[in-house]
Amino acid sequence: MSDEKNTLQVIDGTIEAVQNITKVLNSAKQELLKLEKEKEQLEKDKMELERATTELETDKKELEIKKNQLEQDKKKLEEEKNQLEKDKQERDEKIGALTEEQQRLLEEYESLKVELSKLAKVAEESQEAEFNFERIKALLSIYAVLIEKIWQGQAHYRILQTLHGEKEKMTREEIKNTTGVAGAWVIRAVNELANVDLLDFDEETGLVKLKQRLFPKKALEKKKEEQ
């Protein structure tokens, strides 16, 4: 009887142990399932973080590109600003120089009117052989036009006189070198002469052509001294 009792106790203990093991296994299974879910969530969180990190890196690169572009634009704007300031300074200096030159030419113009009046009278009255009446008449025709239409006669006169010579067509550079008139005054004078239909001026090629001849070429030839 005692053996049976012991056997039953052993069996009961075994059953209880198995039940405990089952409980432990079930608990472990639940923990495992919980861990699996947590793992899945962590994987999702990891993927989300990686995606967010990738987006941040992309945004960072775009911001770097925009930053570099802005720096380039800033540098370009500063260069343009400096150039504009330089151009303004040069224009101001030119305006000041032109104003002084215009004042000088105005004074010369007033003096010129007096001298021309005297010269015209001499040309009309002179009958001496050595006096080149045709030459003086030709020069007076230039001054007459300039006095009537353009008061800054000095640069304009040189240009007209040159184009009435051997070459009726010359580039702007050739005119500058031939007459000794500064480049800015050549442009100004040529445009003003073109405005009164005395010259044709092609701004693209810089070619200047005499449009209205005031006297024949030979009129400007200096009279040879008699042997």
C-alpha positions, 0 to 999 in steps of 0.5 A: 500500500505504501508503494502504491501511495509513493507511486501515486505521489510520484505520478502526481508530482510528475503531473504537477511538474509537467503542468508547471513546465507547460505553464512556463512554456506558455509563459515563455511562448507569450514572452516570445510572441511579445518579443517578436512583436517588439522586434517587428516594431523595432524593425519598423521604427528602424526603417522609419528612422533610416528613411527619415535619415535619408530624407535629412541627408537629401535635404542637407545636400539640397541645402548645401547646393542652395547655399553654394548657389546663393554664395555664387549669386551673392558674389556675382551681385557684388561684382556687378555692384562694384562694376556699376559703381565703377561705371558710375564713377567713370561716367561722372568723371566723363561728364565733368570732363565734357562739361569743361570741354564744352565750356572751352569750345563755347568760348572758342565758338564765340571767338570763331564767329568774330574771326569768321566775320573778318575772314569772310570779308577778307575773302570777298575783298581780296584779289591777290594772286597768292590768295587761295580764294577757293580754299578759303571759300571751302573752309568757310562753307564748313564753318557756316554749316557748323555755326548754323547747326552745331556749336561744338565746331572744333571736332566736327570741323576736323572730321568734315575737313578730313572726309572732304579730302582723299577718302570719303569713307573712314572707320571711326578709329581711322578718323581718331588717328587722322584728326587727333580727336579723342575717341569719345568726341569722335563718336559724339561729333560723328553722331551729331553730323549724321543727325544733320545729314552730313554723314552716314554712320554705321554703329555696328561696323564703325564706318563713317561716310561723307553724305553731303559734299560741300565743295570739291576735293581740289578746293582744299588743295594748298596753292603751290608757291610760284617758282 
